[in-house]
């Protein structure tokens, strides 16, 4: 009788824990993190000048502001995609023609609230601190060690000073739609992005039915920005990390790339999802993808 009572008690306790977990997950889903959009993706590369030539000349992005190191000295280059979104390139990759993903930045309207909510969700976070750009930042990492940070653009920052200064019609794209991240364990990654960050799945797929190689995780915000979890472990990490730009017309993007001097070793194609794509690699080895989105969700 005691053994049966103990077993029943364990069942009740387990059910209560499960209900509590479901309630927590539902609460987090109902209260999204204060994320406006993807703010910046930063890489360490082997050749800054080649990055400048590709993103400034071929892509047509305006060079935004020098990136300063801890001593306040220029240490890299940044490029403006739109009023909120930037790309950053820093020296320090081991070899020319190689790269390392440095961090993914998320723009927030309330950095204090963002940190408090992540702490409530048991995500270890660094302290809020002011970086060389004058903005408050704090960092955390996903289960694969990818560094994320929240940033809030403040008056007087170079990001706000750059508003309205993009290259307009010369740009091949005006929306950094997603960043592709290599993950080692699909279940662990989904548990983090879905259950702790409150992102939600929109699509998953691969080259053939049932072969899941990527899973899209939409973030809060009104711009349609997301992260793409690249779960095909047999593919090298550096081949899975990538940038993707949403464009309204894939043929226009193709035409501009050729006009700006990109060698014609690529063509638009229709993927298994029915969407039109272009895939390139920049001179430092970063895969750069363009995806036609007929109705862009707020640039």
GIJOKA-V993810 format. One record per helix or strand of 3 or more residues. SS is the DSSP state (A for helix, B for strand). FROM is the first residue (numbers start at 1). LEN is the number of residues. If there is no record, write none. Layout:
ss: <SS,SS>
from: <FROM,FROM>
len: <LEN,LEN>
This chain:
ss: <A,B,A,B,B,B,A,B,B,A,A,B,A,B,B,B,A,B,A,B,B>
from: <2,37,48,74,86,99,111,136,147,158,168,176,186,200,214,226,237,242,250,276,287>
len: <29,9,11,7,6,9,10,6,6,4,3,7,11,6,5,5,4,6,10,6,6>
